């Protein structure tokens, strides 16, 4: 199977106004109802708030703390609508604020449950602002929150979400991959900070023009009262986030002697609950100041009585601020002089986090049409490349406008014309267990045994149990005289729940050890791979997906027209490979 492909959609938007197109092969009353105007997600909650002077900061703009409270409330209502019981905020993913909101404007917030797991669920939130006089609207931010259902007597087992529209199917599918990344987030950041080499010129800077970090330190205490808590007495997560934003803004203001604007909040988790009567101690300090932005670290601790010596760590967060001029352009910031010891550690960790944050935003953003398909691989972005690799394939799989183009001997070929790309996927049912097929096709080194488009495969690096990087060579194709080569990241995933497929996702990366050479023409792929669904005992539906870039459209369209013998022969060779080797994996299957 060829690889010069590209899926340039990154992290899917939580909501989309685009109506899904239905394929002729999948049209029916259910899909018509799902995509029609009469359908509304049963977990969806909408909130509209008029921004009053009491909601604004010193610039007459909506306070981000107030916005966070509204976001948390809306998301919590959506979670409780699905769970049928009280829910608490467990975590909030990165939030990037794209637009400020002025007094007199309206804030429109939508929230819906993307997927439910055992007792937790992911809620997607979209925030937009509206000017009632001009009727203009702006996107403000998107957020993803995790809520946990909580009953005091019985253990909660949430019912599963049944996605109906194309957008819901994509969010439902990708939610499992996002959950996987959240569960390892703390360890991932710790490892990346330990291994991320950051060059700084701290020792060479003019200390007379640096602001001591201690000058920015802020400590504040809040008493949790009934208005700050839900009906069970637990403090609203949004209220805690609002208090955190308040002390972080004070710390940032002390560095720049101006009114800063919050641009981003990094993913954080609530480590434990707090209740009415708790005292929350909030501490903030500027960890580092870059040319146009600064990172502020905030820590929240709780205690019940003044005499308590042990304080409970509720959570920590890192917030990025800028100072905007009259034209909304970021201004230069003073340098920070950290204190020796922990201050210097926080200073360097902030530099590392900035690099990680930029890598993460770059990889999972929706602006990949502006950059090359292949992204540099290094330890600081591996987890996000793996995430994007799998989620891009899952989103392609979830699209509901695939059209059946042809079928030969129960091998089906589907095509999809979307976002200026031609995608295709082939599927067949094989008398092999899904886990066996997954293991056999996971190791790309065996692919030349059945795919003539793979001349040789070298394992460059076994990144971890689920990710590996390969160097692949391929014969000349489409009139070119030079053979091709690829550097491919292969990411595999086992099912998260019953009904989920096994997944093998493939995408191009660049490595300094495997630069392009005159001998080969470098090829690229951003979205291709396999999905395996259990159809019964020793029966698996195998699907291969590929999204073709303009460079190989002629080759693809030639093969798509009538399911040419080349596509068919390759896929049938894959089936025979699975059948011939299905009995060789007994020890490995025990680990799946």
BALUMLUM-228958 format. One record per residue (C-alpha): residue number from 0; x, y, z. Coordinates in steps of 0.001 Angstrom, whole numbers, plus 500000, padded with zeros to 6 digits. Layout:
NUM, X, Y, Z
...
This chain:
0, 500000, 500000, 500000
1, 501453, 503370, 499041
2, 502106, 506029, 501656
3, 502349, 509452, 500079
4, 499334, 510643, 501902
5, 498170, 513527, 504002
6, 495431, 514167, 506508
7, 495955, 517774, 507459
8, 493265, 518056, 510092
9, 494829, 518049, 513541
10, 492967, 518052, 516800
11, 489306, 518046, 515724
12, 487154, 520949, 516761
13, 484800, 520092, 519592
14, 481888, 521443, 517618
15, 481410, 522165, 513932
16, 478669, 523934, 512019
17, 479447, 521897, 508946
18, 476657, 519427, 508192
19, 477912, 515943, 507475
20, 477300, 514585, 504017
21, 475836, 511120, 503811
22, 477069, 508477, 501449
23, 474568, 506677, 499311
24, 475547, 503381, 500865
25, 474809, 504612, 504403
26, 471797, 506834, 503855
27, 468738, 506084, 505924
28, 466271, 507412, 508396
29, 468692, 507259, 511312
30, 471396, 509308, 509634
31, 468858, 511754, 508284
32, 467498, 512270, 511772
33, 471008, 512511, 513217
34, 472162, 515191, 510803
35, 468853, 516973, 510438
36, 467705, 520075, 512168
37, 465493, 518101, 514545
38, 468398, 516304, 516222
39, 470133, 517617, 519304
40, 472659, 515793, 521410
41, 470869, 514767, 524627
42, 473850, 515845, 526758
43, 474222, 519279, 525152
44, 473886, 522289, 527434
45, 473964, 525899, 526267
46, 474576, 528958, 528402
47, 474410, 532601, 527292
48, 475625, 535368, 529593
49, 475553, 539133, 529103
50, 478898, 540602, 530208
51, 478192, 543244, 532854
52, 480663, 545639, 534489
53, 480792, 543397, 537578
54, 482219, 540591, 535372
55, 485070, 542620, 533891
56, 488649, 543493, 534732
57, 490327, 546892, 534768
58, 490292, 547045, 530934
59, 486539, 546546, 530692
60, 487028, 542996, 529366
61, 485481, 539838, 530737
62, 487659, 538419, 533492
63, 489061, 535044, 532497
64, 488312, 533849, 536031
65, 484619, 534613, 535533
66, 484709, 532899, 532138
67, 486281, 529801, 533707
68, 483467, 529650, 536263
69, 480853, 529782, 533492
70, 482739, 527143, 531475
71, 482961, 524799, 534455
72, 479281, 525263, 535333
73, 478100, 524560, 531785
74, 480339, 521494, 531451
75, 479244, 520179, 534849
76, 475563, 520484, 533884
77, 476258, 518518, 530707
78, 478109, 515805, 532647
79, 475345, 515551, 535253
80, 472694, 515396, 532523
81, 474398, 512257, 531214
82, 475363, 510721, 534564
83, 472100, 511436, 536374
84, 474037, 512187, 539558
85, 476446, 514829, 540929
86, 479769, 515235, 539113
87, 483053, 516896, 540047
88, 485778, 518399, 537852
89, 488779, 516073, 537539
90, 490937, 517893, 534976
91, 491008, 520547, 532286
92, 493068, 520299, 529112
93, 495108, 523164, 527645
94, 493013, 526258, 526920
95, 494161, 528875, 524410
96, 492248, 532167, 524498
97, 491906, 533592, 520992
98, 489747, 536639, 521637
99, 488858, 538942, 524525
100, 485230, 539775, 525402
101, 484111, 543306, 526173
102, 481404, 544591, 528502
103, 478024, 544566, 526791
104, 478826, 541550, 524635
105, 477252, 538119, 525040
106, 479157, 534928, 525886
107, 477702, 531769, 524312
108, 478930, 528490, 525798
109, 478066, 525015, 524509
110, 479039, 521803, 526245
111, 478368, 518147, 525470
112, 479715, 514783, 526604
113, 482028, 513351, 523952
114, 482534, 509959, 525573
115, 481876, 508186, 528853
116, 484269, 505674, 530372
117, 483681, 503816, 533674
118, 482968, 506644, 536107
119, 484572, 509520, 534188
120, 483610, 511323, 531003
121, 485116, 513847, 528600
122, 483102, 517009, 528044
123, 483807, 519244, 525057
124, 483194, 522974, 525436
125, 483113, 525758, 522858
126, 483015, 529432, 523801
127, 482052, 532228, 521410
128, 481324, 535916, 521902
129, 478602, 537925, 520201
130, 478151, 541648, 519662
131, 474422, 542307, 519757
132, 474700, 545623, 517904
133, 476864, 544537, 514965
134, 475752, 540858, 515062
135, 479392, 539816, 514750
136, 480595, 536651, 516432
137, 484073, 535441, 517449
138, 485486, 532163, 518639
139, 486996, 532668, 522083
140, 488322, 529253, 523081
141, 487695, 525529, 523087
142, 488151, 523343, 526117
143, 488074, 519686, 527071
144, 487239, 518803, 530658
145, 487084, 515484, 532488
146, 484334, 514998, 535067
147, 483865, 512147, 537501
148, 480415, 510977, 538570
149, 480111, 510750, 542327
150, 477571, 508907, 544483
151, 478198, 508442, 548191
152, 476440, 505075, 548521
153, 476809, 503158, 545256
154, 479648, 502942, 542779
155, 478895, 504718, 539508
156, 479013, 502896, 536169
157, 478212, 505369, 533418
158, 476158, 504390, 530406
159, 477969, 504637, 527105
160, 477498, 507484, 524649
161, 476032, 506517, 521269
162, 477394, 508991, 518699
163, 475062, 509737, 515798
164, 476501, 512540, 513687
165, 479881, 512488, 511954
166, 481254, 515073, 514380
167, 480077, 513071, 517391
168, 481654, 509900, 515999
169, 484995, 511649, 515508
170, 484972, 513159, 518998
171, 483911, 509836, 520528
172, 486723, 508007, 518749
173, 489482, 510525, 519524
174, 488374, 510875, 523170
175, 489901, 507484, 523951
176, 493285, 508659, 522671
177, 493036, 511926, 524588
178, 492214, 509990, 527766
179, 495286, 507845, 527215
180, 497439, 510982, 526979
181, 495902, 512483, 530138
182, 496579, 509371, 532190
183, 500300, 509535, 531419
184, 500504, 513344, 531310
185, 502256, 513885, 534647
186, 504894, 511238, 533957
187, 505315, 512485, 530387
188, 505989, 516051, 531487
189, 508375, 514846, 534196
190, 510353, 512756, 531709
191, 510403, 515500, 529101
192, 511633, 518084, 531571
193, 514389, 515718, 532692
194, 515523, 515070, 529117
195, 514821, 518432, 527467
196, 518037, 520388, 526982
197, 517303, 524122, 527079
198, 519909, 526716, 526191
199, 519597, 529992, 528096
200, 521889, 532935, 528640
201, 520931, 533593, 532260
202, 524534, 534041, 533323
203, 525240, 536525, 530513
204, 522303, 538866, 531111
205, 522665, 542298, 532667
206, 521398, 541786, 536217
207, 520715, 545515, 536610
208, 517868, 545210, 534087
209, 516310, 542101, 535600
210, 513349, 541907, 537965
211, 513867, 539630, 540990
212, 511397, 536743, 540875
213, 510629, 537260, 544563
214, 509092, 540631, 543700
215, 506343, 538784, 541810
216, 505476, 536320, 544584
217, 501807, 536388, 545682
218, 500066, 534484, 548455
219, 496354, 534709, 549145
220, 493859, 532741, 551232
221, 490197, 532098, 550447
222, 487513, 530702, 552732
223, 485199, 528289, 550920
224, 481628, 529396, 551610
225, 478336, 527790, 550482
226, 478044, 529983, 547334
227, 481424, 528586, 546200
228, 480297, 524945, 546408
229, 477825, 522569, 544813
230, 474874, 520870, 546483
231, 477227, 518278, 548013
232, 479444, 520916, 549592
233, 482413, 520368, 547215
234, 484072, 523517, 545895
235, 483306, 524249, 542258
236, 486350, 523565, 540075
237, 485605, 526768, 538159
238, 485704, 528780, 541376
239, 489140, 527415, 542241
240, 490337, 528174, 538703
241, 489003, 531740, 539044
242, 490916, 532265, 542292
243, 494039, 530845, 540644
244, 493687, 533228, 537697
245, 493353, 536141, 540117
246, 496626, 535508, 541987
247, 498435, 534645, 538730
248, 497351, 537988, 537234
249, 498682, 539852, 540274
250, 502041, 538075, 539977
251, 502262, 538852, 536265
252, 501361, 542509, 536895
253, 504186, 542859, 539384
254, 506698, 541883, 536712
255, 505451, 544086, 533881
256, 503903, 546949, 535908
257, 500971, 546826, 533482
258, 497704, 544954, 532969
259, 498561, 541512, 531514
260, 496319, 539344, 529343
261, 496006, 535601, 529957
262, 496638, 533695, 526713
263, 496870, 530045, 527772
264, 496356, 527679, 530685
265, 498252, 524416, 530638
266, 496511, 521113, 531307
267, 496076, 520420, 535013
268, 494404, 517905, 537302
269, 492498, 518331, 540549
270, 494385, 516104, 542962
271, 491641, 516064, 545581
272, 488404, 517794, 546602
273, 487846, 520690, 548947
274, 484689, 521439, 550891
275, 482787, 524299, 552467
276, 484779, 525473, 555461
277, 488185, 524769, 553916
278, 490798, 527500, 553682
279, 492518, 527529, 550304
280, 496011, 528989, 550171
281, 496916, 530158, 546663
282, 500548, 530888, 545808
283, 501796, 532366, 542540
284, 505155, 533481, 541144
285, 506542, 534327, 537710
286, 508768, 531379, 536804
287, 510273, 532859, 533640
288, 509811, 535774, 531263
289, 510473, 535365, 527563
290, 510574, 538064, 524921
291, 506810, 538594, 524657
292, 505324, 536195, 527210
293, 505762, 535016, 530773
294, 504885, 531838, 532646
295, 503259, 532099, 536050
296, 503116, 529060, 538311
297, 500183, 528720, 540714
298, 499794, 526229, 543564
299, 496655, 525610, 545651
300, 496723, 524002, 549097
301, 493843, 523384, 551500
302, 493548, 523100, 555267
303, 490580, 522824, 557588
304, 491694, 524346, 560878
305, 494295, 526998, 561536
306, 496225, 524634, 563789
307, 496663, 522020, 561036
308, 500282, 521487, 560073
309, 499541, 519354, 556986
310, 498055, 521066, 553968
311, 496399, 519142, 551149
312, 497714, 519884, 547663
313, 494619, 520572, 545538
314, 496308, 521366, 542223
315, 498971, 523343, 540373
316, 498757, 525180, 537067
317, 500977, 527113, 534670
318, 499510, 530186, 532983
319, 500976, 532167, 530098
320, 500464, 535950, 530026
321, 501282, 538692, 527536
322, 501059, 542485, 527713
323, 499232, 544024, 524742
324, 499701, 547552, 523434
325, 496995, 549800, 521962
326, 497131, 547804, 518703
327, 496775, 544478, 520538
328, 500391, 543584, 519800
329, 502512, 541908, 522512
330, 505059, 544169, 524179
331, 508612, 543358, 525248
332, 508857, 542119, 528820
333, 511607, 542583, 531418
334, 513859, 539618, 532196
335, 513333, 537729, 535435
336, 516111, 536979, 537909
337, 515298, 533714, 539676
338, 516323, 532931, 543203
339, 519109, 530350, 543569
340, 518001, 526774, 544059
341, 514296, 526162, 543451
342, 513938, 529448, 541609
343, 516529, 528482, 539015
344, 514911, 525037, 538695
345, 511514, 526632, 538015
346, 513168, 529052, 535583
347, 514669, 526271, 533456
348, 511578, 524089, 533722
349, 509507, 526991, 532387
350, 511821, 527188, 529361
351, 511382, 523460, 528795
352, 507617, 523716, 529193
353, 507520, 526503, 526622
354, 509261, 524277, 524095
355, 506941, 521380, 524929
356, 503905, 523673, 524712
357, 504940, 524969, 521294
358, 505592, 521441, 520039
359, 502251, 520259, 521339
360, 500311, 523208, 519913
361, 502101, 522867, 516574
362, 501451, 519151, 516261
363, 497812, 519074, 517361
364, 496758, 522401, 515845
365, 494515, 522737, 512834
366, 497158, 524690, 510867
367, 499028, 521766, 509421
368, 498196, 522921, 505880
369, 500850, 525577, 506451
370, 503684, 523195, 507316
371, 505382, 520144, 505783
372, 503800, 516762, 506335
373, 506803, 515363, 508151
374, 507395, 516710, 511653
375, 510766, 516439, 513454
376, 510761, 513704, 516064
377, 512477, 514082, 519427
378, 511645, 513056, 523003
379, 509928, 516373, 523720
380, 507195, 515843, 521135
381, 506971, 512057, 520807
382, 503868, 511683, 522968
383, 502011, 514338, 520962
384, 503117, 512957, 517594
385, 501823, 509567, 518681
386, 498564, 511153, 519818
387, 498136, 513041, 516548
388, 499070, 509970, 514530
389, 496320, 507843, 516066
390, 493676, 510556, 516376
391, 494065, 511616, 512718
392, 493400, 508059, 511596
393, 490451, 507714, 513986
394, 488912, 510900, 512614
395, 489289, 509679, 509056
396, 487666, 506367, 510000
397, 484750, 508142, 511709
398, 483721, 510145, 508637
399, 480316, 509010, 507453
400, 480415, 510061, 503795
401, 482479, 507169, 502463
402, 481127, 505926, 499126
403, 481376, 502289, 498028
404, 483188, 502414, 494680
405, 483563, 498740, 493850
406, 483596, 495225, 495257
407, 485394, 492101, 494072
408, 485184, 488782, 495932
409, 484091, 490503, 499161
410, 486944, 493025, 499033
411, 485343, 496459, 499159
412, 486860, 499761, 498068
413, 485447, 503002, 499477
414, 486405, 506544, 498474
415, 485977, 509907, 500125
416, 486421, 513347, 498545
417, 486796, 515776, 501408
418, 488959, 518776, 502335
419, 490587, 518815, 498875
420, 491896, 515265, 499299
421, 490931, 511933, 497857
422, 490919, 509227, 500517
423, 490281, 505548, 500064
424, 489817, 502590, 502323
425, 489667, 498899, 501600
426, 488054, 496290, 503815
427, 487594, 492536, 503964
428, 486635, 489905, 506528
429, 489406, 487440, 507407
430, 489217, 484173, 509370
431, 491833, 485355, 511877
432, 491433, 486655, 515417
433, 491601, 490467, 515632
434, 494472, 490393, 518138
435, 496440, 488069, 515839
436, 495932, 490337, 512822
437, 496905, 493337, 514943
438, 500192, 491766, 516054
439, 501102, 490435, 512606
440, 500678, 493784, 510876
441, 502122, 495885, 513733
442, 505700, 494982, 512816
443, 506402, 496790, 509555
444, 509512, 494674, 509034
445, 507232, 491871, 507845
446, 505272, 494016, 505404
447, 507528, 493273, 502391
448, 506315, 489675, 502689
449, 502956, 490733, 501227
450, 503226, 494341, 499990
451, 505408, 494937, 496925
452, 505363, 498695, 497625
453, 507642, 497950, 500593
454, 511018, 496876, 499236
455, 512837, 496961, 502594
456, 512043, 498016, 506160
457, 514582, 498868, 508892
458, 513585, 499354, 512533
459, 515293, 502622, 513449
460, 514035, 502966, 517021
461, 511632, 501105, 519298
462, 510332, 504176, 521108
463, 508159, 502268, 523587
464, 505778, 499325, 523669
465, 503311, 500996, 521292
466, 505452, 503232, 519061
467, 508319, 502498, 516695
468, 510131, 504374, 513916
469, 510995, 502642, 510642
470, 512948, 503508, 507514
471, 511120, 502165, 504464
472, 512292, 501965, 500862
473, 509852, 501669, 497985
474, 510228, 501037, 494234
475, 509933, 503848, 491705
476, 506316, 504693, 490927
477, 504293, 506756, 488488
478, 506954, 507391, 485858
479, 509677, 508456, 488308
480, 513111, 506930, 487877
481, 514199, 507144, 491508
482, 512884, 504789, 494194
483, 511297, 506356, 497268
484, 512048, 506164, 500948
485, 510064, 507080, 504040
486, 510737, 507606, 507741
487, 507560, 506391, 509437
488, 506272, 506504, 512991
489, 504022, 503482, 513590
490, 501678, 503790, 516583
491, 499488, 500931, 517696
492, 496552, 500941, 520113
493, 494521, 498187, 521722
494, 490750, 498725, 522172
495, 489673, 501045, 524981
496, 486150, 499563, 525251
497, 484146, 496748, 523724
498, 483370, 497657, 520132
499, 486548, 499703, 519674
500, 488974, 498500, 516993
501, 492634, 497626, 517252
502, 494511, 500438, 515487
503, 497846, 500729, 513652
504, 498483, 504343, 512576
505, 501315, 505496, 510307
506, 502759, 508968, 509695
507, 505998, 510510, 508468
508, 508573, 512057, 510762
509, 512049, 513448, 510174
510, 515175, 512222, 511935
511, 518648, 513812, 511838
512, 520120, 510332, 511353
513, 518011, 509662, 508237
514, 518162, 512744, 506053
515, 517037, 512722, 502430
516, 519709, 511288, 500108
517, 520301, 511628, 496329
518, 519683, 507915, 495961
519, 516011, 508161, 496939
520, 513094, 510526, 496470
521, 511703, 511224, 499952
522, 508015, 510356, 500324
523, 505607, 511466, 503032
524, 502479, 510214, 504737
525, 500434, 511826, 507465
526, 497386, 509597, 507757
527, 497246, 505931, 506879
528, 496938, 502644, 508684
529, 494806, 499677, 509712
530, 491779, 499096, 511924
531, 490664, 495643, 513084
532, 487136, 494930, 514360
533, 486071, 491633, 515906
534, 483177, 490218, 513881
535, 482966, 486952, 515782
536, 485075, 484044, 516981
537, 488199, 483926, 514777
538, 486603, 486453, 512413
539, 487956, 489970, 511871
540, 487058, 492895, 509631
541, 490342, 494362, 508365
542, 490273, 497914, 506986
543, 493148, 499866, 505451
544, 492903, 503671, 505156
545, 494984, 506104, 503111
546, 494634, 509755, 502180
547, 496349, 510645, 498922
548, 498346, 513819, 498377
549, 498383, 515527, 494943
550, 501712, 513921, 494028
551, 500169, 510472, 493656
552, 496594, 511275, 492680
553, 497073, 509886, 489175
554, 498269, 506573, 490570
555, 495466, 506400, 493113
556, 492654, 507396, 490758
557, 493872, 504882, 488191
558, 493635, 502113, 490791
559, 490389, 503348, 492307
560, 488616, 503215, 488939
561, 486995, 499789, 489102
562, 489270, 498422, 491873
563, 492233, 497593, 489659
564, 494062, 494326, 490032
565, 497026, 496026, 491772
566, 495028, 497229, 494789
567, 493055, 493992, 494905
568, 496122, 491766, 494584
569, 497962, 493583, 497376
570, 495046, 493355, 499779
571, 494442, 489673, 499034
572, 498153, 489045, 499633
573, 497685, 490662, 503037
574, 494833, 488254, 503763
575, 496956, 485249, 502794
576, 499816, 486512, 504980
577, 497468, 486677, 507971
578, 496112, 483187, 507328
579, 499561, 481655, 506871
580, 500969, 483136, 510094
581, 497996, 483127, 512455
582, 499331, 480229, 514547
583, 502727, 481789, 515310
584, 501701, 484269, 518021
585, 500395, 482309, 521004
586, 502848, 483769, 523592
587, 502415, 487361, 522342
588, 498621, 487148, 522382
589, 498636, 486566, 526125
590, 499839, 490137, 526684
591, 496966, 491706, 524746
